[in-house]
């Protein structure tokens, strides 16, 4: 499949946009009507032809064979699917990060409560402590044991 690049003027509304502006228009910038990537690329790749008879410009599609069209549609659908997958992954990552921060805060709170309860329990035990006097232990004496007969 050989492609010859012909320098034809592109549609003015698309060629003057920066990549970020185009992406904003495709992804979320168009509020009144959403445009799919396939429609956008079709619009962007259309060639402007100067009509000398009437002096008007018309957007004309380049004639492409069926296999090329199918390949282009498949490629566009794959890009859209990949973009949706990346968005889902990012949303999932953000959700997990928020869950982690929530659980870390909850864990810190529970650890603090546990330390407070241990301290309170220790204070209660110290208040209820009864003083105990130790009795002096008797010294061990040597005992005579009758283990053998004399």
Short mmCIF file of the C-alpha atoms (twelve columns), coordinates in Angstrom:
data_MODEL
# 
_entry.id   MODEL 
# 
loop_
_atom_site.group_PDB 
_atom_site.id 
_atom_site.type_symbol 
_atom_site.label_atom_id 
_atom_site.label_alt_id 
_atom_site.label_comp_id 
_atom_site.label_asym_id 
_atom_site.label_seq_id 
_atom_site.Cartn_x 
_atom_site.Cartn_y 
_atom_site.Cartn_z 
_atom_site.pdbx_PDB_model_num 
ATOM 1   C CA . UNK A 1   0.000   0.000   0.000   1 
ATOM 2   C CA . UNK A 2   1.775   3.095   -1.210  1 
ATOM 3   C CA . UNK A 3   0.560   6.518   -0.361  1 
ATOM 4   C CA . UNK A 4   1.612   9.649   -2.149  1 
ATOM 5   C CA . UNK A 5   1.395   12.796  -0.119  1 
ATOM 6   C CA . UNK A 6   -0.227  15.656  -1.956  1 
ATOM 7   C CA . UNK A 7   -0.128  19.110  -0.441  1 
ATOM 8   C CA . UNK A 8   -3.731  20.178  -0.694  1 
ATOM 9   C CA . UNK A 9   -5.230  22.888  1.465   1 
ATOM 10  C CA . UNK A 10  -7.100  21.442  4.408   1 
ATOM 11  C CA . UNK A 11  -10.310 22.668  5.861   1 
ATOM 12  C CA . UNK A 12  -9.582  25.970  7.600   1 
ATOM 13  C CA . UNK A 13  -11.384 25.273  10.871  1 
ATOM 14  C CA . UNK A 14  -9.285  22.183  11.556  1 
ATOM 15  C CA . UNK A 15  -5.833  23.078  10.249  1 
ATOM 16  C CA . UNK A 16  -5.499  26.224  12.368  1 
ATOM 17  C CA . UNK A 17  -6.226  24.455  15.677  1 
ATOM 18  C CA . UNK A 18  -3.552  23.295  18.067  1 
ATOM 19  C CA . UNK A 19  -3.467  19.656  19.139  1 
ATOM 20  C CA . UNK A 20  -4.769  20.502  22.620  1 
ATOM 21  C CA . UNK A 21  -7.660  22.482  21.189  1 
ATOM 22  C CA . UNK A 22  -8.548  19.635  18.840  1 
ATOM 23  C CA . UNK A 23  -8.434  17.134  21.686  1 
ATOM 24  C CA . UNK A 24  -10.634 19.365  23.865  1 
ATOM 25  C CA . UNK A 25  -13.103 19.656  20.997  1 
ATOM 26  C CA . UNK A 26  -13.176 15.882  20.504  1 
ATOM 27  C CA . UNK A 27  -13.214 14.822  24.164  1 
ATOM 28  C CA . UNK A 28  -15.260 17.348  26.015  1 
ATOM 29  C CA . UNK A 29  -15.230 20.764  24.449  1 
ATOM 30  C CA . UNK A 30  -18.272 20.320  22.227  1 
ATOM 31  C CA . UNK A 31  -21.201 20.900  24.543  1 
ATOM 32  C CA . UNK A 32  -24.006 21.328  22.046  1 
ATOM 33  C CA . UNK A 33  -23.199 18.193  20.058  1 
ATOM 34  C CA . UNK A 34  -20.665 15.489  20.728  1 
ATOM 35  C CA . UNK A 35  -18.491 14.353  17.865  1 
ATOM 36  C CA . UNK A 36  -16.891 10.953  17.589  1 
ATOM 37  C CA . UNK A 37  -13.260 10.521  16.667  1 
ATOM 38  C CA . UNK A 38  -14.295 8.862   13.420  1 
ATOM 39  C CA . UNK A 39  -16.452 11.843  12.406  1 
ATOM 40  C CA . UNK A 40  -13.746 14.278  13.420  1 
ATOM 41  C CA . UNK A 41  -11.036 12.488  11.437  1 
ATOM 42  C CA . UNK A 42  -13.341 12.248  8.447   1 
ATOM 43  C CA . UNK A 43  -13.938 15.987  8.681   1 
ATOM 44  C CA . UNK A 44  -10.252 16.697  9.265   1 
ATOM 45  C CA . UNK A 45  -9.012  14.598  6.355   1 
ATOM 46  C CA . UNK A 46  -11.468 15.984  3.864   1 
ATOM 47  C CA . UNK A 47  -9.819  18.012  1.138   1 
ATOM 48  C CA . UNK A 48  -10.940 21.460  0.080   1 
ATOM 49  C CA . UNK A 49  -11.379 21.851  -3.672  1 
ATOM 50  C CA . UNK A 50  -11.457 25.246  -5.309  1 
ATOM 51  C CA . UNK A 51  -14.402 25.362  -7.674  1 
ATOM 52  C CA . UNK A 52  -13.444 27.878  -10.334 1 
ATOM 53  C CA . UNK A 53  -16.858 28.001  -11.953 1 
ATOM 54  C CA . UNK A 54  -18.829 29.213  -8.977  1 
ATOM 55  C CA . UNK A 55  -15.986 30.438  -6.769  1 
ATOM 56  C CA . UNK A 56  -17.124 28.256  -3.851  1 
ATOM 57  C CA . UNK A 57  -15.099 25.835  -1.802  1 
ATOM 58  C CA . UNK A 58  -16.449 22.368  -1.159  1 
ATOM 59  C CA . UNK A 59  -15.224 19.629  1.118   1 
ATOM 60  C CA . UNK A 60  -14.749 16.452  -0.884  1 
ATOM 61  C CA . UNK A 61  -13.854 13.031  0.494   1 
ATOM 62  C CA . UNK A 62  -10.833 11.352  -1.021  1 
ATOM 63  C CA . UNK A 63  -11.851 8.222   -2.892  1 
ATOM 64  C CA . UNK A 64  -10.663 5.250   -0.831  1 
ATOM 65  C CA . UNK A 65  -11.082 1.569   -1.503  1 
ATOM 66  C CA . UNK A 66  -13.206 -0.627  0.751   1 
ATOM 67  C CA . UNK A 67  -10.284 -2.322  2.511   1 
ATOM 68  C CA . UNK A 68  -8.676  1.001   3.376   1 
ATOM 69  C CA . UNK A 69  -11.957 2.335   4.738   1 
ATOM 70  C CA . UNK A 70  -12.456 -0.763  6.892   1 
ATOM 71  C CA . UNK A 71  -8.892  -0.545  8.169   1 
ATOM 72  C CA . UNK A 72  -9.332  3.146   8.965   1 
ATOM 73  C CA . UNK A 73  -12.642 2.519   10.783  1 
ATOM 74  C CA . UNK A 74  -11.104 -0.352  12.756  1 
ATOM 75  C CA . UNK A 75  -8.134  1.827   13.690  1 
ATOM 76  C CA . UNK A 76  -10.440 4.650   14.794  1 
ATOM 77  C CA . UNK A 77  -12.614 2.308   16.844  1 
ATOM 78  C CA . UNK A 78  -9.492  0.852   18.443  1 
ATOM 79  C CA . UNK A 79  -8.293  4.352   19.385  1 
ATOM 80  C CA . UNK A 80  -11.679 5.230   20.854  1 
ATOM 81  C CA . UNK A 81  -11.740 1.972   22.802  1 
ATOM 82  C CA . UNK A 82  -8.225  2.594   24.102  1 
ATOM 83  C CA . UNK A 83  -9.206  6.118   25.155  1 
ATOM 84  C CA . UNK A 84  -12.259 4.791   27.012  1 
ATOM 85  C CA . UNK A 85  -10.086 2.150   28.656  1 
ATOM 86  C CA . UNK A 86  -7.593  4.781   29.804  1 
ATOM 87  C CA . UNK A 87  -10.432 6.895   31.204  1 
ATOM 88  C CA . UNK A 88  -11.840 3.899   33.105  1 
ATOM 89  C CA . UNK A 89  -8.382  3.069   34.439  1 
ATOM 90  C CA . UNK A 90  -7.824  6.640   35.584  1 
ATOM 91  C CA . UNK A 91  -11.249 6.785   37.245  1 
ATOM 92  C CA . UNK A 92  -10.530 3.479   38.998  1 
ATOM 93  C CA . UNK A 93  -7.123  4.751   40.134  1 
ATOM 94  C CA . UNK A 94  -8.654  7.955   41.512  1 
ATOM 95  C CA . UNK A 95  -11.325 5.913   43.304  1 
ATOM 96  C CA . UNK A 96  -8.685  3.637   44.843  1 
ATOM 97  C CA . UNK A 97  -6.569  6.605   45.928  1 
ATOM 98  C CA . UNK A 98  -9.531  8.219   47.643  1 
ATOM 99  C CA . UNK A 99  -10.344 4.907   49.330  1 
ATOM 100 C CA . UNK A 100 -6.737  4.617   50.534  1 
ATOM 101 C CA . UNK A 101 -6.773  8.109   52.044  1 
ATOM 102 C CA . UNK A 102 -10.122 7.398   53.724  1 
ATOM 103 C CA . UNK A 103 -8.844  4.107   55.170  1 
ATOM 104 C CA . UNK A 104 -5.596  5.724   56.350  1 
ATOM 105 C CA . UNK A 105 -7.578  8.385   58.217  1 
ATOM 106 C CA . UNK A 106 -9.859  5.755   59.719  1 
ATOM 107 C CA . UNK A 107 -6.849  3.641   60.742  1 
ATOM 108 C CA . UNK A 108 -5.182  6.619   62.443  1 
ATOM 109 C CA . UNK A 109 -8.420  7.378   64.295  1 
ATOM 110 C CA . UNK A 110 -8.784  3.771   65.457  1 
ATOM 111 C CA . UNK A 111 -5.161  3.616   66.624  1 
ATOM 112 C CA . UNK A 112 -5.672  6.814   68.613  1 
ATOM 113 C CA . UNK A 113 -8.861  5.430   70.186  1 
ATOM 114 C CA . UNK A 114 -7.053  2.205   71.091  1 
ATOM 115 C CA . UNK A 115 -4.212  4.122   72.757  1 
ATOM 116 C CA . UNK A 116 -6.730  6.250   74.703  1 
ATOM 117 C CA . UNK A 117 -8.592  3.180   75.928  1 
ATOM 118 C CA . UNK A 118 -5.375  1.463   77.007  1 
ATOM 119 C CA . UNK A 119 -4.348  4.584   78.920  1 
ATOM 120 C CA . UNK A 120 -7.774  4.853   80.593  1 
ATOM 121 C CA . UNK A 121 -7.704  1.170   81.547  1 
ATOM 122 C CA . UNK A 122 -4.239  1.562   83.038  1 
ATOM 123 C CA . UNK A 123 -5.403  4.589   85.058  1 
ATOM 124 C CA . UNK A 124 -8.411  2.631   86.340  1 
ATOM 125 C CA . UNK A 125 -6.196  -0.250  87.390  1 
ATOM 126 C CA . UNK A 126 -3.819  2.094   89.171  1 
ATOM 127 C CA . UNK A 127 -6.726  3.692   91.087  1 
ATOM 128 C CA . UNK A 128 -8.103  0.350   92.201  1 
ATOM 129 C CA . UNK A 129 -4.737  -0.988  93.174  1 
ATOM 130 C CA . UNK A 130 -4.697  -2.324  96.708  1 
ATOM 131 C CA . UNK A 131 -1.453  -2.022  98.491  1 
ATOM 132 C CA . UNK A 132 -0.081  -5.386  99.422  1 
ATOM 133 C CA . UNK A 133 2.528   -5.870  102.052 1 
ATOM 134 C CA . UNK A 134 4.930   -8.628  101.461 1 
ATOM 135 C CA . UNK A 135 5.487   -10.942 104.351 1 
ATOM 136 C CA . UNK A 136 9.050   -11.688 105.063 1 
ATOM 137 C CA . UNK A 137 9.822   -15.104 103.822 1 
ATOM 138 C CA . UNK A 138 11.117  -17.640 106.211 1 
ATOM 139 C CA . UNK A 139 14.661  -18.600 105.825 1 
ATOM 140 C CA . UNK A 140 15.105  -22.061 104.588 1 
ATOM 141 C CA . UNK A 141 16.395  -24.366 107.252 1 
ATOM 142 C CA . UNK A 142 18.268  -27.494 106.769 1 
ATOM 143 C CA . UNK A 143 16.094  -30.416 107.515 1 
ATOM 144 C CA . UNK A 144 17.064  -33.775 108.535 1 
ATOM 145 C CA . UNK A 145 15.617  -36.422 106.394 1 
ATOM 146 C CA . UNK A 146 15.593  -40.054 107.252 1 
ATOM 147 C CA . UNK A 147 16.571  -41.449 103.987 1 
ATOM 148 C CA . UNK A 148 18.855  -44.196 105.162 1 
ATOM 149 C CA . UNK A 149 19.117  -46.261 108.237 1 
ATOM 150 C CA . UNK A 150 22.245  -46.236 110.423 1 
# 
